[in-house]
C-alpha cells in the first residue's frame, strides 16, 4: 500500500515552497512588510504560517519516518527559532522575539495535535 506522500509526490514540492515562502518573508527588512490597519495580526500570521509548514512537513515525512509528527514539530520549531535569530542578526529594524517563537510553536503543535488525534 502506498503512503500518502508516495502517492502524491508533489507534497514534497509544496513543503519546499512553504519553507521558501516563510524564509523569504522572515528575512525581509521590517520596512518591506505590510502594515495592518485593523489589528496587529503578526502572531496569528506566525501561527498560521507555521501550521501550514507543519502540515506539509508532516505529510512529507510520513513516507520515510516512523515518527513524522515529532520530526515535524521539532524541525518546524527549530526552524522558527533559527528565523528569529537570523532576523536579529541580519536586520537592524527587526529583532528576535520570543513571542514569535511561541506563536510558531503554537501553530506547529496545533497541527501536530490534530494529526495525532485523527491519524
N, C-alpha and C positions, 0 to 999 in steps of 0.2 A: 504494500500500500504506500502510495506517495504521501510525503508530508506536504503541508500547505506550501512551504517555501520551495519545495522541489516541483510542485505542480504549477506554481506561479513564480517563476524565477525573477520577474520584474520587481518583486518585493525588495530585492537587494538594491536595485537601482533607485527605488523610491526611498529606501533608508539612506542611501548616499546623498540623494537630492535634499532630503530633510536636514541631514547633517551639514551639507554645504550651505543651505539657507540660514540655519542657525548660526553657523560660523560667520557668514557674511554680515548678518545683522548685528551679531555680538561684537564684531570688531570695527563696525562703523564708528566714526567720530560722533560724539553726542550731538553736535550741531546738525548732523545729517539725518538724525532720527525724527520722525514725525511727532508733532505735539498733538495732544488730545485736548479739545476744548470742553468736553463733558466731565471727565473724571480721569484720575491717574490709573491707567489700566496696565501699567508696567508689570506688576506682579502677576496679574491674571494672564497677560501675554506670555510671561515666562512659563507659568504652569501649563498653559495650553500647548505651547511650542514643545516643551519637554515631554508632555503627554504623547504628542504625535511622534516625537523622536523615540520614546519608549516603545510605543506600539510597533513602529516599523523595525526597531532593533529586535524586539521580541520575535516578531514574525520572521526576521532573517535568521535569528539564532536557533529557531526550532529545529532546523534541519541538522545542525552539527553539534548541538549541545544537549546534555541531559538536564540542564538547569537554565533554560533560556530566560526565565523571569528574573532570577538572581543576576545573571550576566547583564541583562538589560538595566536593572535598577542600579547596580554598581557602576557599569560602564557609563550610563547616561548621567548619573550623579557626579562621577569623577570628571566627565567632560564639561558639565555645567560649572563645576568648580574651576577647572582649567580656563574656561572662557572668562570667568570673573577675574581671575588672576591676570590674564592677558589684557583685559580691559584696563586694569590699573597700571600695567606696565607700558602699554603702547600709547594710550591717550591721556593727555593732561586734563581733559574735561570729563573723563569717565573714571570711576573708582570701583574698587572691589566692594561688593555689597553682600553681606551675609544673608539679608532678606531675599535677595535674588537667588542665591544658592538654595535657600529653603523653598522658595517658590518652584524652582526647578525640580527639587526632590518631591515636592507635593504632587506635581504633575506625573512624575515617573512612578511614584508609589500608588497613586490613584489607578493608573492603568495596570500596574502590576497586581494590585488587589482585585480589580475587576477580572483580569485574565485568570488569576488564581482561583477565583470563585466559579468562573464559567468553564474553565478547562481543567 
